[in-house]
Amino acid sequence: MKNKECIAMILAGGQGSRLGVLTRNIAKPAVQFGGKYRIIDFPLTNCTLSGIDTVGVLTQYKPLELNTYIGSGQPWDLDRNNGGVFLLPPYMKEKQGEWYKGTANAIYQNIEFIDKFNPDYVLILSGDHIYKMNYSNMIEQHKQTEADCTIAMIPVPIEEASRFGILQTDDTNRIVTFEEKPAHPQSDTASMGIYVFTWSRLRKELIDDEANPSSDNDFGKNIIPKMLNDGAKMYGYKFKGYWKDVGTVESLWQSNMDLLDDDSLDLYDEDFPILSKSPLESPHFLDAHCEVKNSFITEGCYIDGKVTHSIIFDGVQIDEGAEVENSIVMSGVKIGKGAKIKNSILASYCVIGERAQIGLTDDDAYLSKYCSGGVTLIGAEVKIGKRAVIGKNNMVTDNVSEGK
């Protein structure tokens, strides 16, 4: 096989438990986003538009829908004879097999796959971030500095810094400290979970890490701190642009709302469009009595109600007198006459009965630790009865009977 200068490995096997019912049956990277996309579209598109034509997608948790969606990789121009996209689940080796134990172990288990392409560099990505990035600039910095590892970094609000790997750099951007999810962050500069490694160095580190019984086999907890302690050349790469980790219900909702308000995330930029495997649908139909303001309406929809500041996916039906505000309505949802929806995520093919109210009140019958910021979540294929009332910060996983 022809040598590749750089290949990408996308970590897409996490359960995504903080997304609650949204990931009950699918992997987090397969969750829908922005009207006609899925989260995995972002790293796949970034790879293609950065000139990286060999991509391994490491899957594990409920991968069927994700695997089916990616398929041959054709929508992202990754159906290649030499390279392309490869789905890499855990597999049996000799007499035993094991689940991916951590992010580093996932790459370790695929050393043979990477060696097949004999790359100079390996790009490690997460499958659950929303951003547009040309990786070639980061790889070029890595080459010029002769680094062992380069970490993409971005400033975050200091009150959120404990959720991330936090690093400090000198005036040449060389990393001097790194701490994974510190209780008391000393900096607001966060790792984006995007790494370029020189493969010869990373290969050795992965083997050493696997041999350490006390390791969590994780890049942020183990590989990066050890390399830094050992004096490896590690640099930060400053990223300027939109980036969001959509690991929670509220952050997923907020990132979708940002599409309507924030020009820094343009999915239709001709120079850097986000590629996707879009469903084939008929044009949408807007009834003469409907009202649509500052919203995305995807193909195949029928709208006869009022839609304000919302993202509406394909095949959605919103009947007469229904009102949808500040919400995400995923594929195939049906919203009955007079229903009112606010600050909510309605997962695929759920049905909202006539005059039901979702996300408007403080009712707490379905209050959930997964929902915050006033965002309400209705699970896929759930049926909400007529006149039922579901309050703010609620998550509904099973059918709800009619209200009074």
Secondary structure, 3 states (H helix, E strand, C coil): CCCCCEEEEEECCCCCHHHHHHHCCCCHHHCEECCCEECCHHHHHHHHHCCCCEEEEECCCCCHHHHHHHCCCHHHCCCCCCCEEEECCCCCECCECCCCCCHHHHHHCCHHHHHHHCCCEEEEEECCEEECCCHHHHHHHHHHHCCCEEEEEEECCHHHHHHCEEEEECCCCEEEEEEECCCCCCCCEEEEEEEEEEHHHHHHHHHHHHCCCCCCCCHHHHHHHHHHHCCCCEEEEECCCCEEECCCHHHHHHHHHHHHHCCCCCCCCCCCCCCCCCCCCCCCEECCCCEEECCEECCCCEECCEEECCEECCCCEECCCCEEECCEECCCCEECCCCEEECEEECCCCEECCCCEECCCCCCCCECCCCCCCCEEECCCCEECCCCEECCCEEECCCECCCC
